[in-house]
Amino acid sequence: MTSQAPAELASGLVAADRAALIHPTLPAHRTDRTVLVSGSGSRVVDAAGRSYLDASAVLGVCQVGHGRTELARAAADQMTRLEYFHTWGTITNDRAIELASRLTKLSPEGLSQVYFTSGGAEGNEIALRMARLYHHRRGDTGRTWVLSRRMAYHGIGYGSGGVSGSPVYHEGFGPSLPDVHFLTPPHPYRRDLFDGADVTDFCLAELRETIERIGPERIAAMIGEPVMGGGGAVVPPADYWPRTAELLRSYGILLISDEVVSAYGRTGHWFAADHYGVTPDIMVTAKGLTSGYLPHGAVLTTEEIASRVTGESGFPMGYTYTGHPTACAVALANLDILEREGLLANAALIADHLGRRMAELTDLPVVGEVRGLGLQMAVELTSDKEARTALPGGTGEVSDALREQAGIILRTNPYALVINPPLIFTREEADELVEGLRSVLSRTDPQGHVR
């Protein structure tokens, strides 16, 4: 029997995919597929043998790049010893203990307790439950409200989706999580949101008015991404988080920091909290913890909150895979790579180079802004630079052209191209990315069509 040619193999896989697999966000009329079969470093290869530059680190996940044999060995070694056991009740495992201890040493001072999950959405579910239960067990049983921001993304669980601030996560799925209020995002490019006021002053005045209107005694927490990932790498003004945290604490409201994207080196620090100098009450992490080699996440919180939510009867929330030993082993090996190869420093170095090169794209008519913190970046596309209006056709055609014509894979939202490359990215790959962006964006018209 002869092996299939790449084109035949790809065609067969596409047909099988269309017949059986439901894809997130994919409209029913789309029949095309890019079937990936391998990867190494910052590149992935499809079934037809074509190579692509992964400028998204998948979904802001793969910090150390694809094809790392060290992580495969860590998983295999652990599986031969103890592949899986839960951490419910008094049962635990050595890998979960080792990873929890290591994370508390890396995290901002005061975050000394760890709860493991299988990903970011699970982590935000746990954070919301911790916040409400903390107040309840202190006797503040009326503190149920959660503040979030429009354009925020925190996952698609019932709670995490309920505090995600885009209509697509609510329409047709309701009723949604009650007692949630959405605030204006601190998005400096969207100057129309602030009535000519300073961005932070406007957001803080709105936050204070909202707290007073709802009643501080009724609000459990505010949840926010340090840099809004799904919203398009929205970087707030430098004083936004310090002033927001101070105001919340003056009312006894907890701060939940969603660092699912920004943690583990993406900003050039272990956590974006280190950049802003703000320690949250609860910090949610995932993605880069294992570089995506296995699903895993960690929620970090304070001794005070942990002692309240465990209390006399224990914290009554447990996932099947909480503290999964193989996932913990992979996470430990991944942290080793981040430290041994100096990838936090490389992220900062490449971010500086890539940021300067991407800024050159602002001479193109459809590029409204280039922004980012570390290797969490975005190119905002516009049909009118002065009015700052979005492309009527959205960013989908641009994304398709980048993949098909320039061999570049990245994320998009309706307004921006989101760029979160692996932390192993090189200057040469950064230059390749910018040239690919220019080749497509220079042919993009104000409607979002690529000539």
C-alpha positions as CSV (number, residue, x, y, z in Angstrom):
1,M,0.0,0.0,0.0
2,T,1.4,3.4,-1.0
3,S,1.1,6.3,1.4
4,Q,-1.2,9.2,0.5
5,A,0.2,12.3,-1.2
6,P,0.1,15.4,1.1
7,A,-2.7,17.0,-1.0
8,E,-4.8,13.8,-0.8
9,L,-4.2,13.4,2.9
10,A,-5.2,17.0,3.5
11,S,-8.3,16.7,1.4
12,G,-9.4,13.6,3.3
13,L,-8.8,15.2,6.7
14,V,-10.8,18.3,5.7
15,A,-13.7,16.1,4.6
16,A,-13.6,14.1,7.8
17,D,-13.4,17.4,9.8
18,R,-16.5,18.8,8.1
19,A,-18.4,15.6,8.7
20,A,-17.8,15.3,12.4
21,L,-16.2,18.3,14.2
22,I,-17.9,21.4,15.7
23,H,-15.5,24.3,15.7
24,P,-15.8,27.3,18.1
25,T,-16.7,30.5,16.3
26,L,-16.9,28.9,12.8
27,P,-19.9,29.8,10.7
28,A,-21.8,26.9,9.1
29,H,-21.1,28.2,5.6
30,R,-17.3,27.9,5.9
31,T,-16.0,24.7,4.4
32,D,-12.3,25.5,4.2
33,R,-10.0,24.2,6.9
34,T,-6.3,24.5,7.8
35,V,-5.3,21.0,9.2
36,L,-2.2,21.3,11.3
37,V,-0.2,18.2,12.0
38,S,3.1,19.2,13.5
39,G,5.1,22.1,15.0
40,S,8.5,23.2,16.1
41,G,9.6,26.4,17.7
42,S,7.5,29.3,16.5
43,R,6.2,27.4,13.4
44,V,3.5,24.8,12.6
45,V,2.9,22.7,9.5
46,D,-0.3,21.6,7.9
47,A,-1.2,18.3,6.3
48,A,-0.2,19.6,2.8
49,G,3.3,20.4,4.1
50,R,3.0,24.2,4.3
51,S,4.7,26.0,7.2
52,Y,3.2,28.9,9.1
53,L,4.6,31.4,11.5
54,D,2.6,31.1,14.8
55,A,2.3,34.8,15.8
56,S,-0.4,33.9,18.4
57,A,1.3,31.3,20.4
58,V,-1.9,29.4,19.6
59,L,-4.1,31.5,21.9
60,G,-1.5,33.2,23.9
61,V,-0.6,29.9,25.4
62,C,2.6,28.3,24.0
63,Q,5.3,30.4,25.8
64,V,8.2,28.0,25.1
65,G,7.2,27.1,21.5
66,H,6.1,23.9,19.8
67,G,7.7,20.5,19.9
68,R,9.6,20.7,23.2
69,T,10.8,17.2,24.0
70,E,11.5,18.2,27.6
71,L,7.8,18.6,28.3
72,A,6.9,15.3,26.5
73,R,9.5,13.5,28.7
74,A,8.1,15.2,31.9
75,A,4.7,13.9,31.0
76,A,5.8,10.4,30.1
77,D,8.0,10.1,33.2
78,Q,5.1,11.2,35.5
79,M,2.6,8.9,33.8
80,T,4.8,5.9,34.5
81,R,4.9,6.9,38.2
82,L,1.4,8.3,38.9
83,E,-0.5,9.4,35.9
84,Y,-3.5,10.8,37.8
85,F,-5.2,11.1,41.1
86,H,-7.5,13.7,42.6
87,T,-6.7,16.1,45.4
88,W,-10.0,16.0,47.2
89,G,-10.1,15.9,51.0
90,T,-6.9,14.8,52.6
91,I,-5.5,13.2,49.5
92,T,-2.8,15.0,47.6
93,N,0.3,14.3,45.4
94,D,3.9,15.3,45.4
95,R,3.7,17.2,42.1
96,A,0.8,19.4,43.1
97,I,2.6,20.2,46.4
98,E,5.8,21.1,44.5
99,L,4.1,23.2,41.9
100,A,2.0,25.1,44.5
101,S,5.1,25.9,46.6
102,R,6.9,27.1,43.5
103,L,4.1,29.4,42.3
104,T,3.7,31.0,45.7
105,K,7.4,31.9,45.5
106,L,7.0,33.4,42.0
107,S,3.8,35.3,42.7
108,P,3.3,38.8,44.2
109,E,3.8,38.8,48.0
110,G,0.7,37.8,49.9
111,L,-0.6,35.3,47.3
112,S,0.3,32.3,49.3
113,Q,-2.5,29.8,48.6
114,V,-3.2,27.9,45.3
115,Y,-6.2,26.1,43.8
116,F,-5.5,24.1,40.7
117,T,-7.9,24.0,37.7
118,S,-7.8,22.7,34.1
119,G,-7.8,26.2,32.5
120,G,-8.7,29.8,32.6
121,A,-12.5,29.6,32.4
122,E,-12.5,27.1,35.3
123,G,-10.2,29.5,37.2
124,N,-12.5,32.4,36.8
125,E,-15.4,30.3,37.9
126,I,-13.5,29.4,41.1
127,A,-12.5,33.0,41.6
128,L,-16.1,34.2,41.5
129,R,-17.2,31.5,43.9
130,M,-14.3,32.3,46.2
131,A,-15.2,36.0,46.3
132,R,-18.9,35.5,47.0
133,L,-18.3,32.7,49.6
134,Y,-15.6,34.8,51.3
135,H,-18.0,37.6,52.0
136,H,-20.8,35.2,52.9
137,R,-18.7,33.4,55.5
138,R,-17.7,36.7,57.0
139,G,-21.4,37.5,57.5
140,D,-21.7,39.9,54.5
141,T,-24.3,37.7,52.9
142,G,-25.6,40.6,50.7
143,R,-22.3,40.9,48.8
144,T,-23.2,39.1,45.5
145,W,-22.6,41.7,42.8
146,V,-19.6,41.5,40.5
147,L,-18.2,44.4,38.5
148,S,-16.6,43.7,35.1
149,R,-15.9,45.7,32.0
150,R,-17.4,45.9,28.5
151,M,-15.2,44.1,25.9
152,A,-13.8,41.8,28.7
153,Y,-13.3,38.1,28.2
154,H,-13.1,35.7,31.1
155,G,-14.3,32.4,29.6
156,I,-17.5,30.7,28.5
157,G,-18.6,29.0,31.7
158,Y,-21.9,30.1,33.3
159,G,-20.1,32.4,35.7
160,S,-17.0,33.3,33.5
161,G,-19.3,33.9,30.5
162,G,-21.6,35.9,32.7
163,V,-18.9,38.4,33.5
164,S,-17.5,38.5,29.9
165,G,-18.5,41.8,28.4
166,S,-19.4,41.1,24.8
167,P,-23.0,40.5,23.7
168,V,-22.1,37.3,21.8
169,Y,-21.5,35.5,25.1
170,H,-25.0,36.4,26.3
171,E,-27.4,36.5,23.3
172,G,-29.4,33.3,23.2
173,F,-27.8,31.8,26.3
174,G,-29.8,33.6,29.0
175,P,-30.8,34.1,31.6
176,S,-27.1,34.8,32.5
177,L,-25.4,35.2,35.8
178,P,-27.3,37.7,37.9
179,D,-25.9,40.7,39.8
180,V,-23.2,41.7,37.2
181,H,-22.5,45.2,36.1
182,F,-20.3,46.2,33.1
183,L,-18.1,49.3,33.3
184,T,-16.4,51.3,30.5
185,P,-13.1,49.6,29.4
186,P,-10.0,51.8,29.8
187,H,-9.4,51.8,26.1
188,P,-7.4,55.0,25.2
189,Y,-7.8,54.6,21.5
190,R,-11.6,54.7,21.9
191,R,-11.7,58.3,22.8
192,D,-15.4,58.5,22.1
193,L,-16.0,56.5,25.3
194,F,-14.7,59.2,27.7
195,D,-16.4,62.5,26.7
196,G,-13.0,64.2,26.4
197,A,-12.0,63.4,30.0
198,D,-8.8,61.7,31.1
199,V,-9.3,57.9,30.7
200,T,-8.5,57.0,34.3
201,D,-10.4,59.9,35.8
202,F,-13.4,58.9,33.8
203,C,-13.2,55.2,34.7
204,L,-12.7,55.9,38.4
205,A,-15.6,58.4,38.6
206,E,-17.8,55.8,36.9
207,L,-16.6,53.1,39.2
208,R,-17.2,55.2,42.3
209,E,-20.7,56.2,41.1
210,T,-21.5,52.6,40.3
211,I,-20.4,51.4,43.8
212,E,-22.5,54.1,45.5
213,R,-25.5,53.4,43.3
214,I,-25.5,49.6,43.8
215,G,-24.3,49.9,47.4
216,P,-20.8,48.9,48.5
217,E,-22.3,46.4,51.0
218,R,-23.8,44.5,48.0
219,I,-20.6,44.2,45.9
220,A,-18.3,41.2,46.2
221,A,-15.6,41.8,43.7
222,M,-14.4,43.4,40.5
223,I,-12.8,41.2,37.9
224,G,-10.5,42.5,35.2
225,E,-7.6,41.5,32.8
226,P,-4.5,43.6,33.4
227,V,-4.4,43.9,29.6
228,M,-7.6,43.1,27.9
229,G,-6.7,40.2,25.7
230,G,-9.8,39.3,23.8
231,G,-10.7,43.0,23.5
232,G,-7.5,43.5,21.5
233,A,-4.5,43.8,23.8
234,V,-6.0,47.0,25.4
235,V,-3.4,48.5,27.6
236,P,-4.8,50.9,30.3
237,P,-3.1,54.0,31.4
238,A,-0.3,53.4,33.9
239,D,-2.3,54.8,36.8
240,Y,-5.5,52.9,36.1
241,W,-4.9,49.7,38.1
242,P,-3.2,51.3,41.1
243,R,-6.0,53.8,41.5
244,T,-8.7,51.2,40.8
245,A,-7.3,48.8,43.4
246,E,-7.1,51.6,46.0
247,L,-10.7,52.6,45.4
248,L,-12.0,49.0,45.6
249,R,-10.2,48.3,48.8
250,S,-11.6,51.5,50.4
251,Y,-15.0,49.8,50.0
252,G,-14.0,46.3,51.0
253,I,-14.5,45.0,47.4
254,L,-12.1,42.2,46.3
255,L,-10.0,42.6,43.1
256,I,-9.9,39.5,40.9
257,S,-7.1,39.8,38.3
258,D,-7.6,37.6,35.3
259,E,-4.0,36.8,34.2
260,V,-4.9,33.9,32.1
261,V,-3.1,35.5,29.1
262,S,-0.6,37.9,30.8
263,A,1.0,35.5,33.3
264,Y,4.2,33.5,33.0
265,G,6.4,35.9,31.2
266,R,4.2,37.4,28.5
267,T,4.6,41.0,29.7
268,G,8.3,40.5,30.4
269,H,7.5,39.8,34.1
270,W,6.2,36.6,35.7
271,F,2.9,38.4,36.1
272,A,1.4,41.7,34.9
273,A,0.8,42.5,38.5
274,D,4.5,42.9,38.9
275,H,4.5,45.5,36.1
276,Y,1.6,47.5,37.6
277,G,2.8,47.1,41.2
278,V,-0.7,46.0,42.2
279,T,-1.3,42.7,44.1
280,P,-4.9,41.5,43.6
281,D,-6.9,39.5,46.2
282,I,-7.3,36.6,43.8
283,M,-5.2,36.0,40.7
284,V,-6.3,33.6,37.9
285,T,-3.7,32.0,35.7
286,A,-3.6,29.2,33.1
287,K,-2.3,29.0,29.5
288,G,1.4,29.7,29.8
289,L,1.6,27.7,33.0
290,T,2.1,24.6,30.9
291,S,2.6,26.3,27.5
292,G,-0.5,24.4,26.5
293,Y,1.2,21.0,26.5
294,L,-1.5,19.8,28.9
295,P,-4.6,21.8,30.1
296,H,-3.8,23.3,33.5
297,G,-4.4,26.4,35.5
298,A,-3.8,27.9,39.0
299,V,-5.8,30.4,41.1
300,L,-3.7,32.2,43.7
301,T,-5.2,34.0,46.7
302,T,-4.4,35.2,50.2
303,E,-4.3,33.3,53.4
304,E,-7.2,35.4,54.7
305,I,-9.4,34.5,51.8
306,A,-8.3,30.8,51.7
307,S,-9.0,30.4,55.5
308,R,-12.5,31.9,55.1
309,V,-13.6,29.8,52.1
310,T,-12.3,26.6,53.6
311,G,-13.5,27.3,57.1
312,E,-15.0,24.6,59.2
313,S,-16.7,22.7,56.4
314,G,-14.2,23.1,53.6
315,F,-14.4,24.7,50.2
316,P,-17.2,22.7,48.5
317,M,-15.9,23.1,45.0
318,G,-13.8,20.5,43.3
319,Y,-13.0,19.6,39.7
320,T,-12.1,16.1,38.7
321,Y,-8.7,17.1,37.5
322,T,-7.8,19.6,40.2
323,G,-4.1,19.1,41.0
324,H,-3.6,16.5,38.2
325,P,-0.1,15.2,38.8
326,T,0.9,14.9,35.1
327,A,-0.2,18.4,34.4
328,C,1.7,19.7,37.4
329,A,4.8,17.8,36.3
330,V,4.6,19.5,32.8
331,A,4.0,22.9,34.5
332,L,7.2,22.4,36.6
333,A,9.2,21.5,33.5
334,N,7.8,24.4,31.6
335,L,8.7,26.8,34.4
336,D,12.2,25.3,34.3
337,I,12.5,26.2,30.6
338,L,11.2,29.8,31.2
339,E,13.9,30.3,33.8
340,R,16.8,28.4,32.2
341,E,16.4,30.0,28.8
342,G,15.8,33.5,30.2
343,L,12.5,33.8,28.3
344,L,11.1,36.6,30.4
345,A,14.1,38.7,29.4
346,N,13.7,37.6,25.8
347,A,10.1,38.5,25.8
348,A,11.0,42.1,26.9
349,L,13.8,42.3,24.3
350,I,11.8,41.0,21.4
351,A,8.8,43.1,22.4
352,D,10.9,46.2,22.2
353,H,12.1,45.3,18.7
354,L,8.7,44.1,17.5
355,G,7.0,47.1,18.9
356,R,9.3,49.5,17.0
357,R,8.9,47.5,13.8
358,M,5.1,47.3,14.1
359,A,4.9,51.0,14.7
360,E,6.1,51.5,11.2
361,L,2.8,50.0,10.0
362,T,0.9,53.1,11.2
363,D,1.8,54.8,7.8
364,L,-0.8,52.4,6.2
365,P,-4.3,53.9,5.7
366,V,-6.1,51.0,7.6
367,V,-3.8,50.9,10.6
368,G,-5.2,53.1,13.4
369,E,-2.9,52.1,16.2
370,V,-0.3,49.6,17.3
371,R,-0.2,48.9,21.0
372,G,0.9,46.3,23.5
373,L,2.6,45.4,26.8
374,G,5.5,42.9,26.4
375,L,4.5,40.3,23.9
376,Q,0.8,41.0,24.3
377,M,0.2,43.2,21.2
378,A,-2.5,44.4,18.7
379,V,-2.9,46.3,15.5
380,E,-6.1,48.2,15.5
381,L,-7.6,48.5,12.0
382,T,-9.7,51.4,10.9
383,S,-11.6,52.7,7.9
384,D,-11.0,56.3,9.0
385,K,-8.0,57.3,11.0
386,E,-9.5,60.5,12.3
387,A,-12.9,59.1,13.2
388,R,-11.3,55.9,14.4
389,T,-14.1,53.7,13.0
390,A,-13.8,50.0,12.6
391,L,-13.5,48.3,9.3
392,P,-17.2,47.6,8.2
393,G,-16.2,44.1,7.0
394,G,-14.4,43.3,10.2
395,T,-11.0,41.7,10.4
396,G,-11.9,38.2,9.1
397,E,-10.8,38.6,5.5
398,V,-7.5,40.2,6.6
399,S,-6.8,37.2,9.0
400,D,-7.6,34.7,6.1
401,A,-5.2,36.6,3.8
402,L,-2.4,36.6,6.4
403,R,-2.7,32.9,6.8
404,E,-3.2,32.0,3.1
405,Q,-0.9,34.6,1.4
406,A,1.7,35.4,4.1
407,G,1.8,32.1,6.1
408,I,1.0,33.9,9.4
409,I,-1.5,32.7,12.0
410,L,-2.8,35.1,14.6
411,R,-5.9,36.0,16.5
412,T,-8.5,38.6,15.7
413,N,-11.4,40.4,17.2
414,P,-13.8,42.6,15.1
415,Y,-11.5,45.6,15.5
416,A,-7.9,44.3,15.8
417,L,-5.3,41.8,14.9
418,V,-4.1,40.3,18.2
419,I,-0.4,39.2,18.3
420,N,0.9,37.0,21.2
421,P,3.9,35.2,19.8
422,P,5.9,32.5,21.7
423,L,8.4,33.9,24.2
424,I,11.1,32.2,22.1
425,F,10.4,34.5,19.2
426,T,13.5,35.9,17.4
427,R,14.3,39.2,15.8
428,E,14.2,37.5,12.4
429,E,10.8,36.1,13.1
430,A,9.6,39.4,14.3
431,D,10.8,41.0,11.1
432,E,9.1,38.3,9.1
433,L,5.8,39.0,10.9
434,V,6.0,42.7,10.3
435,E,6.7,42.2,6.6
436,G,3.9,39.8,6.3
437,L,1.5,42.2,8.0
438,R,2.6,45.0,5.6
439,S,2.2,42.9,2.5
440,V,-1.4,42.2,3.4
441,L,-2.5,45.5,5.1
442,S,-1.1,47.6,2.3
443,R,-3.6,45.8,0.0
444,T,-6.5,46.2,2.5
445,D,-9.2,48.7,1.6
446,P,-11.4,50.7,4.1
447,Q,-14.1,48.1,3.9
448,G,-11.8,45.3,5.1
449,H,-11.4,43.6,1.8
450,V,-7.9,42.5,0.6
451,R,-7.1,43.2,-3.0
